[in-house]
Amino acid sequence: MSFGNLARADRLRQAILKRAFEGRLVPQDPNDEPAEVLLARIQAKRIAPKSSHRAEGNDTAQVSLRLVTPTDE
């Protein structure tokens, strides 16, 4: 790839990122909540007391996974 093509690709990438951060890359849904509301909700969840259904001192969840291979199907 020549230097001109690399420079053009870099400008295109910057333009795409700029439009994405401005919310102009895809059509916006008017039903979406504003970012300020979303951030306030996230912050409230972080400072809310932990639910009482967990055992004291046990902050880890138990997860069970099963690997499915093509021979299992």
Secondary structure, DSSP 8 states (H G I E B T S, - for coil): --HHHHHHHHHHHHHHHHHHHHT-SS---TTS--HHHHHHHHHHHHHS---TTS-TT------------GGG-
